[in-house]
């Protein structure tokens, strides 16, 4: 169990690291070019891995609906905007807003798909997230009036 | 480097970051669908492949407008190109953790904790060539609120999800 806790936390660290590296690349190039390299390098690594351990061509892949293949193009925009934001508002603010956005839309998505959910946990979670964002935005106003 | 911009950012950066969080929800859902018909490695591999195609199309469409701000910034170091490796490794770690007793909620919550700790360190030390940003009380308060809110939703909110 300790191993899985470590793996899951390390996953989060790697998300932050990836955003940091792509952000650095985007300063010298553009966010879209950084996103291109992120996908190209990731694809090369995953191809090597897949050829080594197998599983790149699962049998039922052709049965997947066409829109399931749109995750990649959405990812390009996601990485580009993340690289654009992190160089300007910093790692903490980027992580905070991206995760906040994911939580709020995730809750909306769960309700649209009628996934059973606890209303009070979701509602108070969203109130806390929006409150946190307002606290973080408050400083920006002070900064600008300087 | 754009240190001034980092100290005094325009609200559009905040709105952009929030909106991509929404994109992430759809991306995770779509990649999950693909993994359901194949496996997590296939899903990530395909998403990176179709991502390359989408990036090339977008670059061809808007490249002329989106000129790099080179000139006053040094060339990117080689390690800056390795963000994709880190991203690819994330998929393997999280899909392993999701299928453990931690489940999706535990994996999401611990992943968020890992991100927050790493981001705080990255900002306070200016890791990997990005501007240093000292965290103040407001940052910590905002972080506390968002993390608590996210934890409520992840652990108790989305029910069986």
Interface residues (C-beta under 8 A of the other chain):
Chain A: X1 X4 X5 X7 X8 X9 X10 X11 X12 X13 X14 X15 X16 X17 X18 X19 X20 X21 X22 X23 X24 X25 X27 X28 X29 X30 X32 X33 X34 X35 X36 X37 X38 X39 X40 X41 X42 X43 X44 X45 X46 X47 X49 X50 X53 X55 X56 X57 X58 X60 X61 X63 X64 X65 X67 X68 X69 X70 X71 X72 X73 X74 X75 X76 X77 X78 X79 X81 X82 X84 X85 X86 X87 X88 X89 X90 X91 X92 X93 X94 X95 X96 X97 X98 X99 X100 X101 X102 X103 X104 X105 X106 X107 X109 X110 X115 X116 X117 X118 X121 X122 X124 X125 X126 X127 X128 X129 X131 X132 X133 X135 X136 X137 X138 X139 X140 X143 X144
Chain B: X1 X2 X5 X6 X7 X8 X9 X10 X11 X13 X14 X16 X17 X18 X19 X20 X21 X22 X23 X24 X25 X26 X27 X28 X29 X30 X31 X33 X34 X36 X37 X38 X39 X41 X42 X43 X44 X45 X46 X47 X48 X49 X50 X51 X52 X53 X54 X55 X56 X58 X59 X62 X66 X67 X68 X69 X70 X73 X74 X75 X76 X77 X79 X80 X81 X82 X83 X84 X85 X86 X87 X88 X89 X90 X92 X93 X94 X96 X97 X100 X101 X102 X106 X107 X110 X111 X112 X113 X114 X115 X116 X117 X118 X119 X120 X122 X123 X127 X128 X129 X130 X131 X133 X135 X136 X138 X139 X141 X142 X143 X144 X145 X146 X148 X149 X150 X151 X152 X153 X154 X155 X156 X157 X158 X159 X160 X161
